[in-house]
Amino acid sequence: MNNLQLKESSISDMNSLPKNIAIYTRVSTEKQDSNNSKANQLESIKQYINNQGWSDVPYEIYSDTQSASITSNSLNMYNDSDAMNPSIFLRDGLRRLIYDANYKKFDKLIVYSHDRLSRDIYEGLLIKHTLKKLNIDILYSKAGEQINSENQSINNFFENMLSNIAALESSIIGGRVLIGNRHNILNNIWAGGPAPYGYKLIALPSNRKKSKLSIYAPEARVVKKIFELYTTGYTPKDIVQFIKSEYSYNKDRLWTINSIKSILNNPVYTGTMVWNKKGGKRNPRKHPIDEYVYSKFDENIKIIDEKLWKKSVNIRKLQDENPKFLSTAFLLQGMLVCKSCGNYLTSKNHGNSSGRVYFCSHNNKDKFSKKINAPTITMKASLIHNIVFKELLNLYKSILSIPAFFDEFYSNYLNKLKEKNNNLLVQKDEIESNINHCDDILMKCSSEISRLLELTNVMSKDIADIDYHEKNLLLLDSIKEFKTSLILSKSQLNDDLNKINRKLSKPIPSKACFKDYVVNTLNPIEDVLSQENSKIKNRCLRLLLHEIIDKIIISETFEIEIIFK
């Protein structure tokens, strides 16, 4: 058979009478433009079938309401063990169509146009390749989409060109959406999609297609409660149970651990919208922080204050660094200091009658210091916890009822604060001295590098003393490495200096402000101690103690001194 006969055979196969027909229609949304609605697509396809004289051929309709631009980056939502996992099968209708094709349920597929099938080049080629292996023809009913050319290479050229146009259109639309969303966020206009929980969308009077967020009070109360519970020690799982039992009007919402985490991670509740944290369905990867787009602060959409938000962020950081930080039964872990040797007590669960204990063996970390000649002290954790909680409750009651006690407490606080600040000033002087020392050495390094560069340039022209030349090169590399190390050290020193300056810049609270702070901080202890759920109680206590206590100095006779932050 010659080439002409092959071409004619290919065309005749396309027009041959099929045994069964598959019809595929797709719209992005149910509100699809009427020109491309499913009804119009179906009408065009049926007219094409009649024109071909195939009106008596049985057919099956496969249909989707979904974007054709979802690609393989979205595969993580499907089971890896599924053999039909590639991106083209993410649409249910197309997925069913491919399954049926493998079982030879039809021998021709008719679609309205190329972009109804796919706008992604890879996806389009994969569909054609899959159906071609199964000897299934793809036909298009829209005028100009089906090219009947005697030259198969021209036919392929037009097929690929139409796929490229469809893909290009999708990319252009995507690009326009990105630019539009960025512009909207910068102007405090919602970028699209459903409003976050706690808000509703209000259309702009000037443009009804654009919306702004507005606080929805019933949901906003729940959002605030979620942050309050989380920052007192509740886990997302605990919060789910709390909301389901306490907020009956929210039963229409599916509350899960992930939905709670989504709320806790969303800065919109502080009054600032953040967009472009991750890609869309086609490319759902997380973006770097420097690609985030922030709106201007809007007081009208603020549900929680900055202090509550920062507290929740700090808790997440603590949990990231130590997943057991809040769940540990050793509530004073990292806070108890031995009065004899100054070391922090270690915690251990013996699992026997001794149970959980704190202990100190007086091993001094400084090898040059004199070792404390004393036996190891061991204290039951439950006993120490009770002593500390009793002391805090007595402190709270005394501050409220005995003015002279509070005056002395405030005076001690000022003395401790002065002592802390003096220590910070000593540290500051030492850091500044080290920074100056770094600067001096960096200058010398730069000078020496310049000198060695000149020598190596000269030696590169006169190689009489090769050994000397090589030594200079090695020395040059060493000094460059040392300089880089110094620059990093200086950067760290500057960070430490900034932290100290921030601490020193904090204003000294007045007696009234200090009293309010102490009372508000210690007030929850009694309620937390009465919590029936032991796990929630321990987490809440752990977080509260971490927030207010710097360290607790304890003696062998269980005398304690609480040093507050």
Buried (B, 14 or more C-beta within 10 A) or exposed (E): EEEEEEBEEEBEEBEEEBEBBBBBBBBBEEEBEEEBBBEBBBEBBBEBBEEBEBEEBEBBBBBBBBBBBBBBBBBEEBEEEEEEBBBBBBBEBBBBBBEBBEEEBBBBBBBBBBBBBBBBBBBBBBBBEBBEEEEBBBBBBBEEBBBEEEEEEEBEEBBBEBBEEBBEEBEEEBEEEBEBBBEBBBEBBBBEEEBBBBBEBEEEEEEEEBBBBEBBEEBBBBBBBBBBBBBBBBBBEBBBBBBEEEBEEBEEBEBEEEBBBEBBEBBBBBBBBBBBBEEBBBEEEEEEEEEBBEBEEBEEBBBBBEEBBEBBBBBEEBBEEEEEBBBBBBBBBBBBBBBBBBBBBBBBEEEEEEEBBBBBBBEEEEEEEEEBEEEEBBBEBEEBBEBBBEBBBEBBEBBBEEEEBBEEBBEEBEEEBEEBBEEBEEBBEEBEEBBEEBEEBBEEBEEBBEEBEEBBEEBEEEEEEEEEBEEBBEBBEEBBEBBEEBEEBBEEBEEBBEEBEEEEEEEEBEEEEBBEEBEEBBEEBEEBEEBEEEBBBBBBBBBBBBBBBEBBBBEEEEEBEBEBE
